[in-house]
Amino acid sequence: MDNIKKAKNIDQIAIFGSAHTAANGSLAKEVFEVCKELAQVGYTIVDGGGPGVMRAATDGAHAGGGKVIGITFKASEGMNYEGRDIANKFDIEIKANNYLERTLSLLQSGQVYICFNGGSGTISEFGMAWGLAKLYFGHHKPLILYGKFWKNIIKAFVDNMIITTQEKEVYKIVDSPKEMLEALKEFEEELEKGQHKHIKMTKDGFSL
């Protein structure tokens, strides 16, 4: 993107979204373009090593000249899980022992989270990312929600649940690669102004 540079305090961006979207579908194409732009600016992509959004993220990052970290685990027999996609050609693999460890590794490895459309797995990842941002508010990891539909989802939470002001301040909703890169720039400006001090890891991997 013209005139938009990589945020100096952000290196790795974790991607969450459906494993069950077609490679030539609109969602996969959006993910591809977003991750291509991220890679061109200089970010490393982190995904779960599976199909759908994950594979599109890897392919987009490579199209943009970037690198990808894939976090995988071998599911037990009978588990309803899509597993490792051999067509997802990430560069570095981190092997987790189970699904929960994989989710935690994704949350630990990303310094910013981008949530696309998805099912219950994506909902759980979004919920953990949002909850951690609340717990570590002031030095949290930013959350970017990609797609206009997120406005309806957040509204439903605000209308029906007990959502604090802080919980409304840790995410940005975007609907294009340009808006996504601008959101990253805004997060960097917040860092520089001292509004919060996220990014660097501690022993638990989530905050300063």
Buried (B, 14 or more C-beta within 10 A) or exposed (E): BEEBEBBEBBBBBBBBBBBBBEEEBEBBBBBBBBBBBBBBBBBBBBBBBBBBBBBBBBBBBBBBEBBBBBBBBEBEEEEEBBBBBEEBEBBEEBBBEEBEBBBBBBBBBBBBBBBBBBEEBBEBBBEBBBEBBBEBBEBBBBBBBBBEEBEEBBEEEEEEEEBEEEBEBBBBBBBEBEBBBBBBBEBBEBBEEEEBBBBEEEEEEBBE
